[in-house]
């Protein structure tokens, strides 16, 4: 039995010591998102001699097809295939949509010859009929925290699979090289078993540098924003930034498409007898705002003929 962790950009900069055997990194989410920390953490784990895995966070709730998400995942993990175990993270949207999950797993197998593993919590596994996935020989990684004390409790009992290969037993685990909480897992096998899941054919993986994240154009992402695929407000800004996109550039395109005009500035030429208080009151703003717009250091020092932005 081996012990290890799964991580994402939330554990930015994490390193790995002798108290874990494997590391599973978040690679992608939905269509269009690549975890910016994936390759950095993956390479550190590889240099530390850890067994490796990568996972895709499924977003069927965004209306994406299973084939589309599987292809996005595969496009961005070319350098990891047959070295890392592949995982579908099933925890968002309609968790009863077994057919979607199986279509994703089937697509990955069709394209790679590798059977990805399904990650899900115990409740949806036992609540819905997963026989089609289990019978197709896709392995199970079950999450069940019990009292979530940081140590394993009672092993979960699941339907459909005669056994699970991974158990995520806490989200409050600790490792020697990281100060925060981490997800801790047991893998029920040895290093050779892990490698068999990653590369069942035993064919050496191609020697190549892991692929860089493949990004869509700002125009394509703006269209997805309008379709509601990137959320709103701060959520949209955070998700676009984490995916490596220029939020303001994309928002400008979105504004153009919906007809939002950028406010134009208003200027005022200072006359004899003017002061900033009088001008600010006239234009419904503040002295501090005018000073900021015009880089004025001394608010008592303006002169006739000076052109000031006032709106």
MIKELO-275337 format. One record per atom (N, C-alpha, C): x, y, z; residue in three letters. Coordinates in steps of 0.05 Angstrom, whole numbers, padded with zeros to 5 digits, always signed. Atoms other than C-alpha are relative to their C-alpha. Layout:
BEGIN
XYZALA;...
! end
This chain:
BEGIN
+00017-00024+00000UNK;+00000+00000+00000UNK;+00018+00025+00000UNK;-00015-00025+00002UNK;+00025+00070-00018UNK;-00017+00023+00010UNK;+00013-00024-00010UNK;+00008+00138+00010UNK;+00008+00024-00017UNK;-00006-00024+00016UNK;+00002+00203-00029UNK;-00020+00021+00002UNK;+00017-00023-00001UNK;-00032+00268-00043UNK;-00010+00007-00028UNK;+00009-00012+00025UNK;-00073+00302-00097UNK;-00001+00031+00004UNK;-00004-00029-00003UNK;-00062+00377-00110UNK;-00010+00015-00025UNK;+00007-00019+00022UNK;-00081+00437-00153UNK;+00015+00026+00005UNK;-00013-00026-00004UNK;-00062+00510-00158UNK;-00003+00010+00029UNK;+00004-00009-00028UNK;-00088+00518-00087UNK;+00025-00007+00017UNK;-00025+00007-00015UNK;-00023+00485-00063UNK;+00025+00010-00015UNK;-00021-00012+00016UNK;+00021+00532-00103UNK;+00027-00003+00013UNK;-00028+00002-00010UNK;+00096+00518-00094UNK;+00006-00023+00018UNK;-00004+00023-00018UNK;+00087+00454-00055UNK;+00023-00017-00009UNK;-00022+00018+00006UNK;+00147+00408-00050UNK;-00006-00027+00014UNK;+00007+00027-00007UNK;+00151+00334-00034UNK;+00023-00014+00014UNK;-00020+00014-00016UNK;+00188+00294+00019UNK;-00004-00030+00000UNK;+00000+00030-00001UNK;+00198+00221+00038UNK;-00025-00012+00013UNK;+00023+00011-00013UNK;+00131+00215+00074UNK;-00023-00005-00019UNK;+00021+00007+00020UNK;+00091+00207+00009UNK;+00013-00015-00023UNK;-00010+00016+00022UNK;+00098+00160-00050UNK;-00010+00010-00027UNK;+00011-00008+00025UNK;+00054+00192-00103UNK;-00012+00028+00002UNK;+00013-00026+00002UNK;+00027+00259-00127UNK;-00018+00000-00025UNK;+00019-00002+00022UNK;-00035+00270-00170UNK;-00007+00029-00003UNK;+00004-00029+00005UNK;-00040+00340-00202UNK;-00024+00005-00016UNK;+00022-00009+00017UNK;-00100+00376-00229UNK;+00012+00011-00025UNK;-00010-00010+00026UNK;-00088+00387-00303UNK;-00019+00019-00013UNK;+00019-00016+00015UNK;-00152+00414-00333UNK;-00027+00000+00013UNK;+00027-00001-00010UNK;-00224+00433-00320UNK;-00018+00009-00023UNK;+00019-00008+00021UNK;-00283+00436-00368UNK;+00014+00000-00027UNK;-00014-00005+00026UNK;-00261+00463-00436UNK;+00011+00028+00001UNK;-00012-00026+00001UNK;-00212+00520-00438UNK;+00017+00006+00024UNK;-00016-00006-00024UNK;-00181+00516-00368UNK;+00022-00020+00003UNK;-00024+00016-00006UNK;-00111+00490-00354UNK;+00011+00010+00027UNK;-00011-00008-00026UNK;-00085+00491-00282UNK;+00029+00009-00004UNK;-00025-00013+00005UNK;-00026+00538-00285UNK;+00023-00012+00016UNK;-00020+00011-00017UNK;+00011+00501-00230UNK;+00006-00030-00007UNK;-00002+00029+00005UNK;+00004+00431-00260UNK;+00028-00009-00007UNK;-00026+00010+00009UNK;+00068+00423-00298UNK;+00023+00007+00020UNK;-00021-00006-00020UNK;+00110+00459-00245UNK;+00001-00021+00022UNK;+00001+00019-00022UNK;+00086+00413-00190UNK;+00007-00028-00011UNK;-00006+00026+00012UNK;+00089+00352-00236UNK;+00030-00004-00003UNK;-00029+00003+00004UNK;+00162+00365-00253UNK;+00015-00002+00027UNK;-00013+00002-00026UNK;+00180+00376-00180UNK;-00004-00028+00012UNK;+00006+00027-00010UNK;+00145+00311-00161UNK;+00017-00021-00015UNK;-00015+00019+00016UNK;+00180+00274-00218UNK;+00030+00001+00009UNK;-00027-00003-00009UNK;+00248+00301-00196UNK;+00004-00012+00028UNK;-00002+00012-00027UNK;+00232+00278-00125UNK;-00004-00030+00000UNK;+00002+00029+00002UNK;+00221+00207-00151UNK;-00028-00010+00007UNK;+00027+00009-00007UNK;+00146+00205-00139UNK;-00015-00013-00023UNK;+00018+00010+00020UNK;+00095+00164-00176UNK;-00020+00022-00007UNK;+00014-00024+00010UNK;+00051+00210-00217UNK;-00028-00006-00010UNK;+00026+00002+00012UNK;-00020+00223-00237UNK;-00010+00028-00007UNK;+00012-00025+00007UNK;-00061+00278-00270UNK;-00030-00004-00002UNK;+00029+00003+00001UNK;-00135+00292-00266UNK;-00014+00023-00014UNK;+00017-00020+00013UNK;-00190+00329-00303UNK;-00025+00004+00017UNK;+00024-00006-00015UNK;-00245+00364-00265UNK;-00023+00004-00019UNK;+00022+00000+00019UNK;-00309+00349-00303UNK;-00020+00023+00005UNK;+00020-00021-00003UNK;-00359+00406-00316UNK;-00024-00005-00019UNK;+00023+00004+00017UNK;-00420+00375-00349UNK;-00022+00021+00005UNK;+00019-00020-00006UNK;-00460+00429-00314UNK;+00002+00025-00017UNK;-00003-00022+00018UNK;-00433+00479-00364UNK;-00010-00006-00028UNK;+00010+00007+00026UNK;-00465+00442-00422UNK;+00020-00012-00018UNK;-00021+00011+00017UNK;-00400+00413-00447UNK;-00005-00030-00005UNK;+00002+00028+00007UNK;-00398+00346-00482UNK;+00022-00015+00014UNK;-00021+00017-00012UNK;-00359+00288-00451UNK;+00023-00002-00020UNK;-00021+00002+00020UNK;-00321+00281-00517UNK;+00017+00025-00001UNK;-00014-00026+00001UNK;-00303+00355-00518UNK;+00019+00003+00024UNK;-00017-00002-00023UNK;-00277+00353-00447UNK;+00023-00020+00000UNK;-00022+00020+00001UNK;-00238+00289-00457UNK;+00021+00008-00020UNK;-00020-00009+00019UNK;-00205+00317-00519UNK;+00016+00024+00011UNK;-00014-00022-00012UNK;-00187+00381-00481UNK;+00021-00011+00020UNK;-00018+00013-00019UNK;-00156+00339-00426UNK;+00024-00012-00014UNK;-00022+00014+00014UNK;-00116+00297-00474UNK;+00019+00019-00014UNK;-00016-00019+00014UNK;-00092+00356-00514UNK;+00021+00013+00018UNK;-00018-00014-00018UNK;-00060+00385-00452UNK;+00017-00018+00018UNK;-00016+00018-00017UNK;-00029+00323-00421UNK;+00017-00019-00017UNK;-00014+00018+00018UNK;+00008+00294-00481UNK;+00027-00009+00012UNK;-00025+00008-00012UNK;+00074+00294-00443UNK;-00001-00019+00024UNK;+00003+00016-00024UNK;+00045+00255-00385UNK;-00011-00028-00005UNK;+00014+00026+00006UNK;+00008+00198-00419UNK;+00020-00023+00000UNK;-00016+00025-00004UNK;+00037+00129-00402UNK;+00022+00004+00020UNK;-00018-00004-00022UNK;+00077+00160-00346UNK;-00017+00005+00026UNK;+00017-00006-00022UNK;+00020+00184-00301UNK;-00027-00015-00003UNK;+00027+00010+00002UNK;-00046+00152-00283UNK;-00018+00023-00007UNK;+00019-00020+00009UNK;-00105+00189-00313UNK;-00025-00002+00016UNK;+00023+00000-00018UNK;-00165+00209-00272UNK;-00021+00019-00010UNK;+00023-00017+00003UNK;-00235+00237-00283UNK;-00011+00007+00027UNK;+00010-00010-00025UNK;-00256+00280-00224UNK;-00029+00006-00003UNK;+00029-00002+00003UNK;-00331+00272-00217UNK;-00013+00011+00025UNK;+00012-00012-00024UNK;-00359+00321-00167UNK;-00015+00026-00005UNK;+00014-00025+00006UNK;-00394+00378-00204UNK;-00024-00006-00019UNK;+00023+00003+00018UNK;-00464+00382-00235UNK;-00017-00024+00008UNK;+00018+00022-00004UNK;-00512+00324-00243UNK;+00017-00026+00003UNK;-00017+00023-00005UNK;-00474+00267-00210UNK;-00013-00027-00008UNK;+00013+00024+00009UNK;-00526+00217-00234UNK;+00005-00006-00029UNK;-00004+00002+00029UNK;-00504+00227-00306UNK;+00023-00020-00006UNK;-00021+00020+00003UNK;-00465+00162-00309UNK;+00008-00002-00029UNK;-00006+00003+00028UNK;-00469+00160-00385UNK;+00021+00021-00009UNK;-00020-00021+00007UNK;-00430+00226-00390UNK;+00028-00009+00010UNK;-00026+00008-00011UNK;-00375+00200-00345UNK;+00012-00023-00016UNK;-00010+00022+00015UNK;-00370+00135-00383UNK;+00009+00008-00028UNK;-00008-00009+00027UNK;-00367+00171-00450UNK;+00027+00014+00002UNK;-00027-00013-00004UNK;-00308+00212-00423UNK;+00021-00022+00002UNK;-00020+00021-00004UNK;-00272+00150-00399UNK;+00005-00017-00025UNK;-00002+00015+00025UNK;-00286+00113-00464UNK;+00017+00015-00020UNK;-00015-00016+00019UNK;-00258+00171-00504UNK;+00030+00000+00006UNK;-00028+00001-00008UNK;-00194+00172-00464UNK;+00013-00027-00007UNK;-00010+00027+00007UNK;-00186+00097-00473UNK;+00004-00003-00030UNK;-00002+00002+00030UNK;-00200+00102-00548UNK;+00025+00014-00010UNK;-00022-00016+00010UNK;-00146+00155-00557UNK;+00027-00008+00011UNK;-00026+00006-00013UNK;-00092+00128-00510UNK;+00005-00029+00006UNK;-00004+00028-00009UNK;-00104+00055-00495UNK;+00003-00002+00030UNK;-00003-00001-00029UNK;-00103+00075-00421UNK;-00028+00004+00012UNK;+00025-00003-00014UNK;-00163+00065-00376UNK;+00003+00020+00023UNK;-00001-00020-00022UNK;-00172+00128-00334UNK;-00016-00010+00024UNK;+00013+00007-00026UNK;-00195+00122-00262UNK;-00022+00020+00006UNK;+00021-00018-00008UNK;-00260+00151-00237UNK;+00004+00008+00030UNK;+00000-00010-00027UNK;-00256+00195-00175UNK;-00028+00011+00007UNK;+00026-00010-00009UNK;-00320+00207-00136UNK;-00003-00006+00030UNK;+00005+00006-00028UNK;-00346+00209-00065UNK;-00018-00024+00002UNK;+00015+00025-00005UNK;-00379+00149-00034UNK;-00030+00003-00006UNK;+00028-00004+00002UNK;-00449+00179-00036UNK;-00011-00004-00029UNK;+00010+00004+00027UNK;-00459+00186-00112UNK;+00007-00028-00011UNK;-00006+00027+00009UNK;-00424+00119-00123UNK;-00022-00019+00009UNK;+00020+00018-00011UNK;-00474+00084-00079UNK;-00029+00008-00007UNK;+00027-00010+00006UNK;-00534+00126-00101UNK;-00009-00006-00029UNK;+00007+00003+00028UNK;-00531+00113-00176UNK;+00012-00026-00011UNK;-00009+00026+00012UNK;-00520+00053-00222UNK;+00025+00004-00017UNK;-00026-00003+00014UNK;-00446+00052-00242UNK;+00009-00026-00012UNK;-00009+00026+00010UNK;-00446-00019-00267UNK;+00013+00001-00027UNK;-00012-00002+00027UNK;-00430+00002-00339UNK;+00029+00009+00002UNK;-00028-00009-00003UNK;-00367+00037-00315UNK;+00017-00021+00014UNK;-00015+00021-00014UNK;-00346-00017-00266UNK;+00005-00024-00019UNK;-00003+00023+00018UNK;-00358-00072-00318UNK;+00019+00005-00023UNK;-00019-00006+00021UNK;-00316-00035-00369UNK;+00029+00001+00011UNK;-00027+00003-00013UNK;-00257-00044-00320UNK;+00013+00027+00005UNK;-00012-00025-00009UNK;-00248+00029-00302UNK;+00002+00000+00030UNK;-00004+00001-00029UNK;-00218+00034-00233UNK;-00014+00022+00015UNK;+00014-00019-00017UNK;-00249+00072-00175UNK;+00019+00011+00021UNK;-00013-00015-00021UNK;-00218+00125-00130UNK;-00022+00012+00016UNK;+00022-00009-00016UNK;-00267+00137-00074UNK;+00009+00020+00022UNK;-00005-00019-00022UNK;-00269+00197-00027UNK;-00020-00004+00022UNK;+00018+00003-00023UNK;-00297+00186+00042UNK;+00017+00007+00025UNK;-00017-00011-00021UNK;-00271+00227+00101UNK;-00008-00009+00028UNK;+00009+00007-00027UNK;-00311+00200+00159UNK;-00002+00025+00017UNK;+00000-00024-00018UNK;-00299+00250+00216UNK;+00021+00020-00009UNK;-00020-00018+00012UNK;-00243+00282+00174UNK;+00019+00012+00021UNK;-00018-00008-00021UNK;-00193+00285+00230UNK;+00029+00002-00010UNK;-00027+00001+00010UNK;-00132+00279+00185UNK;+00012-00027+00000UNK;-00009+00028+00000UNK;-00124+00205+00198UNK;-00023-00018-00011UNK;+00021+00018+00011UNK;-00161+00146+00166UNK;-00019-00010+00021UNK;+00020+00013-00017UNK;-00226+00123+00196UNK;-00007-00027-00011UNK;+00008+00026+00011UNK;-00267+00063+00175UNK;+00000+00000-00030UNK;+00000+00001+00029UNK;-00257+00041+00104UNK;-00029+00001-00011UNK;+00027-00001+00012UNK;-00317+00059+00060UNK;-00008-00026-00014UNK;+00010+00023+00015UNK;-00361+00005+00030UNK;-00015+00012-00024UNK;+00012-00011+00024UNK;-00382+00017-00042UNK;-00013-00023-00016UNK;+00013+00018+00019UNK;-00427-00016-00094UNK;+00015-00001-00026UNK;-00007+00003+00028UNK;-00412-00039-00165UNK;+00029-00010-00004UNK;-00028+00009+00003UNK;-00336-00048-00157UNK;+00006-00020+00021UNK;-00008+00019-00021UNK;-00308-00109-00122UNK;+00021+00012+00019UNK;-00019-00014-00017UNK;-00253-00063-00096UNK;+00006+00027-00012UNK;-00009-00026+00011UNK;-00228+00008-00103UNK;+00030+00001+00002UNK;-00029+00000+00000UNK;-00156+00024-00119UNK;+00012+00023+00016UNK;-00009-00023-00015UNK;-00151+00091-00084UNK;-00021+00008+00020UNK;+00019-00011-00020UNK;-00183+00119-00021UNK;+00011+00027+00010UNK;-00006-00026-00011UNK;-00181+00193-00005UNK;-00014+00002+00027UNK;+00012+00003-00026UNK;-00191+00191+00069UNK;-00001+00026+00017UNK;+00002-00025-00014UNK;-00182+00264+00091UNK;+00007+00023-00018UNK;-00008-00025+00012UNK;-00178+00335+00067UNK;+00017+00017+00019UNK;-00015-00015-00020UNK;-00141+00356+00130UNK;+00026-00014+00007UNK;-00025+00014-00005UNK;-00078+00316+00122UNK;+00024+00019+00002UNK;-00025-00015-00002UNK;-00008+00340+00136UNK;+00023-00016-00011UNK;-00025+00012+00009UNK;+00058+00327+00102UNK;+00023+00017+00010UNK;-00023-00014-00013UNK;+00128+00347+00124UNK;+00009+00025-00015UNK;-00011-00022+00016UNK;+00141+00396+00067UNK;-00020+00022-00006UNK;+00021-00020+00007UNK;+00077+00437+00067UNK;-00015+00007+00026UNK;+00012-00009-00025UNK;+00045+00479+00122UNK;-00030-00002+00001UNK;+00029+00001+00000UNK;-00027+00475+00100UNK;-00011-00028-00001UNK;+00013+00026+00002UNK;-00078+00419+00096UNK;+00003-00011-00029UNK;+00000+00013+00026UNK;-00074+00369+00039UNK;-00019-00024+00000UNK;+00015+00025+00003UNK;-00117+00312+00013UNK;+00019-00023+00002UNK;-00017+00024-00002UNK;-00086+00246+00035UNK;-00015-00025-00010UNK;+00012+00023+00013UNK;-00098+00180-00001UNK;+00017-00024+00005UNK;-00013+00025+00002UNK;-00081+00107+00001UNK;-00004-00012-00027UNK;+00002+00016+00025UNK;-00066+00067-00062UNK;+00005-00029+00008UNK;-00002+00028-00008UNK;-00078-00007-00054UNK;+00015-00016-00021UNK;-00018+00014+00018UNK;-00019-00034-00093UNK;+00028+00010+00005UNK;-00028-00010-00003UNK;+00055-00024-00102UNK;+00007+00017-00024UNK;-00008-00018+00022UNK;+00095+00019-00150UNK;-00004-00012-00027UNK;+00003+00013+00026UNK;+00093-00032-00206UNK;-00030-00001-00008UNK;+00028+00000+00006UNK;+00017-00036-00200UNK;-00008+00028-00010UNK;+00006-00027+00008UNK;+00013+00040-00205UNK;+00008+00004-00029UNK;-00011-00004+00027UNK;+00056+00039-00268UNK;-00017-00015-00020UNK;+00017+00015+00018UNK;+00010-00014-00298UNK;-00026+00016-00006UNK;+00024-00017+00005UNK;-00050+00033-00289UNK;+00007+00022-00019UNK;-00009-00022+00017UNK;-00010+00088-00322UNK;+00006-00009-00028UNK;-00010+00009+00026UNK;+00017+00046-00379UNK;-00005-00030-00002UNK;+00006+00028-00001UNK;-00019-00021-00385UNK;+00014-00016-00022UNK;-00013+00015+00022UNK;+00016-00039-00451UNK;+00029-00004+00006UNK;-00029+00002-00005UNK;+00085-00029-00422UNK;+00017+00014-00021UNK;-00015-00014+00021UNK;+00104+00011-00484UNK;+00013+00026+00012UNK;-00012-00024-00011UNK;+00154+00065-00464UNK;-00013+00025-00011UNK;+00012-00025+00009UNK;+00125+00135-00466UNK;+00020+00015-00018UNK;-00018-00016+00017UNK;+00153+00181-00520UNK;+00016+00020+00017UNK;-00017-00020-00015UNK;+00211+00224-00495UNK;-00006+00027-00012UNK;+00007-00026+00009UNK;+00183+00293-00502UNK;-00006+00018+00023UNK;+00006-00020-00020UNK;+00174+00356-00463UNK;-00030+00002+00004UNK;+00029-00003-00004UNK;+00105+00361-00431UNK;-00011+00024-00015UNK;+00011-00022+00016UNK;+00060+00403-00475UNK;-00007+00024+00016UNK;+00008-00025-00013UNK;+00049+00475-00458UNK;-00031+00003-00002UNK;+00029-00004+00002UNK;-00023+00495-00443UNK;-00008+00012-00027UNK;+00010-00010+00026UNK;-00061+00506-00508UNK;-00023+00019+00006UNK;+00019-00020-00007UNK;-00100+00570-00503UNK;-00017+00007-00024UNK;+00017-00010+00021UNK;-00159+00595-00543UNK;+00005+00030-00003UNK;-00003-00029+00005UNK;-00160+00665-00573UNK;-00018+00015+00019UNK;+00017-00017-00017UNK;-00188+00723-00533UNK;-00028+00002-00011UNK;+00026-00001+00013UNK;-00244+00726-00584UNK;-00017-00024+00007UNK;+00014+00025-00007UNK;-00263+00653-00571UNK;-00009+00000+00029UNK;+00007+00000-00028UNK;-00261+00662-00496UNK;-00022+00021+00006UNK;+00021-00021-00003UNK;-00303+00726-00501UNK;-00027-00012-00007UNK;+00025+00013+00008UNK;-00356+00685-00538UNK;-00009-00019+00022UNK;+00008+00018-00022UNK;-00354+00633-00482UNK;-00010+00015+00024UNK;+00010-00017-00022UNK;-00362+00688-00431UNK;-00029+00008-00004UNK;+00027-00007+00007UNK;-00425+00710-00467UNK;-00019-00023+00002UNK;+00016+00025-00003UNK;-00449+00638-00465UNK;-00003-00008+00029UNK;+00003+00006-00029UNK;-00442+00639-00389UNK;+00019-00021+00010UNK;-00017+00022-00008UNK;-00384+00590-00386UNK;+00022+00008+00019UNK;-00022-00009-00018UNK;-00337+00633-00344UNK;-00011+00016+00024UNK;+00011-00013-00024UNK;-00384+00659-00290UNK;-00003+00030-00003UNK;+00005-00029-00001UNK;-00394+00732-00270UNK;+00018+00013+00021UNK;-00013-00015-00020UNK;-00359+00787-00232UNK;+00028-00010+00007UNK;-00026+00008-00010UNK;-00300+00768-00189UNK;+00006-00030-00007UNK;-00004+00028+00007UNK;-00311+00694-00203UNK;+00011-00003-00028UNK;-00010+00000+00028UNK;-00302+00707-00278UNK;+00029+00009-00001UNK;-00027-00011+00000UNK;-00240+00749-00265UNK;+00020-00020+00010UNK;-00018+00019-00012UNK;-00208+00697-00220UNK;+00004-00024-00019UNK;-00002+00024+00017UNK;-00223+00639-00268UNK;+00016+00006-00025UNK;-00015-00007+00024UNK;-00197+00675-00329UNK;+00030+00005+00006UNK;-00028-00005-00008UNK;-00134+00698-00293UNK;+00014-00026+00006UNK;-00013+00026-00006UNK;-00120+00628-00266UNK;+00005-00017-00024UNK;-00004+00015+00025UNK;-00128+00600-00336UNK;+00021+00013-00018UNK;-00022-00013+00015UNK;-00074+00649-00360UNK;-00010+00020-00021UNK;+00010-00020+00019UNK;-00119+00697-00398UNK;+00000+00028+00011UNK;+00001-00028-00007UNK;-00119+00773-00398UNK;-00029+00008+00005UNK;+00029-00006-00007UNK;-00184+00788-00361UNK;-00009+00025-00013UNK;+00010-00026+00010UNK;-00188+00861-00382UNK;-00003+00000-00030UNK;+00002+00001+00029UNK;-00173+00847-00455UNK;-00025-00015-00009UNK;+00024+00016+00007UNK;-00228+00794-00457UNK;-00025+00016+00007UNK;+00024-00016-00008UNK;-00277+00839-00419UNK;-00005+00022-00019UNK;+00003-00022+00020UNK;-00264+00895-00469UNK;-00014-00011-00024UNK;+00013+00012+00023UNK;-00284+00848-00525UNK;-00029-00006+00006UNK;+00028+00005-00008UNK;-00346+00826-00487UNK;-00016+00026+00000UNK;+00014-00026-00001UNK;-00365+00899-00475UNK;-00006+00010-00028UNK;+00005-00008+00027UNK;-00357+00913-00549UNK;-00023-00015-00012UNK;+00020+00017+00012UNK;-00401+00855-00568UNK;-00028+00006+00011UNK;+00026-00006-00011UNK;-00457+00876-00521UNK;-00007+00030-00001UNK;+00006-00029+00004UNK;-00451+00950-00538UNK;+00005+00017+00023UNK;-00007-00017-00023UNK;-00422+00976-00473UNK;+00022+00019-00008UNK;-00019-00020+00008UNK;-00386+01040-00488UNK;+00018+00008+00023UNK;-00019-00009-00020UNK;-00324+01060-00450UNK;-00005+00030+00006UNK;+00005-00028-00007UNK;-00337+01125-00412UNK;+00022+00018-00011UNK;-00020-00019+00010UNK;-00303+01185-00444UNK;+00006+00020+00022UNK;-00009-00019-00020UNK;-00264+01233-00401UNK;-00010+00028-00007UNK;+00008-00029+00003UNK;-00286+01306-00390UNK;+00023+00017+00011UNK;-00021-00018-00008UNK;-00235+01362-00385UNK;-00010+00029+00004UNK;+00006-00028-00007UNK;-00237+01433-00357UNK;+00025+00016+00000UNK;-00023-00018+00000UNK;-00191+01491-00369UNK;-00002+00020+00023UNK;+00000-00017-00024UNK;-00173+01528-00305UNK;-00001+00030-00008UNK;+00002-00029+00004UNK;-00193+01602-00302UNK;+00011+00014+00025UNK;-00009-00016-00022UNK;-00168+01658-00258UNK;-00021-00001+00023UNK;+00018+00001-00023UNK;-00198+01651-00188UNK;-00011-00027+00006UNK;+00009+00028-00005UNK;-00212+01576-00194UNK;+00016-00013+00022UNK;-00015+00019-00018UNK;-00193+01525-00141UNK;-00013-00027-00003UNK;+00009+00028+00004UNK;-00201+01450-00139UNK;-00027-00006+00014UNK;+00026+00004-00014UNK;-00258+01452-00088UNK;-00023+00010-00017UNK;+00021-00011+00017UNK;-00299+01497-00134UNK;-00005-00017-00025UNK;+00002+00016+00024UNK;-00284+01455-00195UNK;-00012-00027+00006UNK;+00011+00026-00007UNK;-00299+01389-00160UNK;-00030+00002+00005UNK;+00028-00003-00005UNK;-00366+01415-00136UNK;-00016+00004-00026UNK;+00013-00005+00026UNK;-00383+01439-00206UNK;-00005-00025-00016UNK;+00002+00024+00016UNK;-00371+01371-00236UNK;-00008-00025+00016UNK;+00011+00023-00016UNK;-00398+01327-00179UNK;+00021-00021+00007UNK;-00021+00019-00007UNK;-00332+01296-00160UNK;+00014+00010+00025UNK;-00014-00008-00024UNK;-00279+01305-00105UNK;+00027+00012-00008UNK;-00027-00011+00005UNK;-00214+01343-00099UNK;+00020-00022-00003UNK;-00019+00023+00002UNK;-00177+01278-00086UNK;-00001-00014-00026UNK;+00003+00014+00026UNK;-00205+01246-00149UNK;+00013+00016-00023UNK;-00012-00017+00020UNK;-00185+01306-00192UNK;+00030-00001+00002UNK;-00029+00001-00004UNK;-00116+01305-00161UNK;+00012-00026-00010UNK;-00010+00026+00009UNK;-00109+01231-00175UNK;+00000-00002-00031UNK;+00002+00001+00029UNK;-00132+01237-00248UNK;+00023+00016-00013UNK;-00018-00019+00013UNK;-00083+01294-00261UNK;+00028+00001+00013UNK;-00026+00002-00012UNK;-00025+01273-00217UNK;+00009+00026+00014UNK;-00006-00026-00013UNK;-00029+01337-00176UNK;+00010-00007+00028UNK;-00011+00005-00026UNK;+00016+01335-00115UNK;-00009+00020+00021UNK;+00009-00021-00018UNK;-00005+01401-00084UNK;-00027+00010-00009UNK;+00027-00006+00008UNK;-00081+01410-00087UNK;-00006+00030+00001UNK;+00004-00029-00002UNK;-00073+01485-00072UNK;+00014+00015-00023UNK;-00016-00013+00021UNK;-00030+01497-00133UNK;-00010-00008-00027UNK;+00008+00003+00028UNK;-00065+01503-00200UNK;+00002+00028-00012UNK;-00006-00026+00013UNK;-00058+01558-00252UNK;-00019+00003-00024UNK;+00017-00005+00023UNK;-00101+01591-00306UNK;+00011-00012-00026UNK;-00008+00012+00025UNK;-00099+01555-00372UNK;+00007-00029+00002UNK;-00006+00029-00005UNK;-00084+01487-00340UNK;-00024-00017-00007UNK;+00022+00018+00009UNK;-00126+01431-00371UNK;-00001-00024+00019UNK;+00004+00021-00020UNK;-00154+01383-00319UNK;-00022-00019-00008UNK;+00021+00020+00003UNK;-00192+01318-00325UNK;-00018+00002+00024UNK;+00018-00003-00022UNK;-00255+01326-00283UNK;-00022-00022+00001UNK;+00019+00023+00000UNK;-00296+01264-00303UNK;+00013-00023-00015UNK;
! end
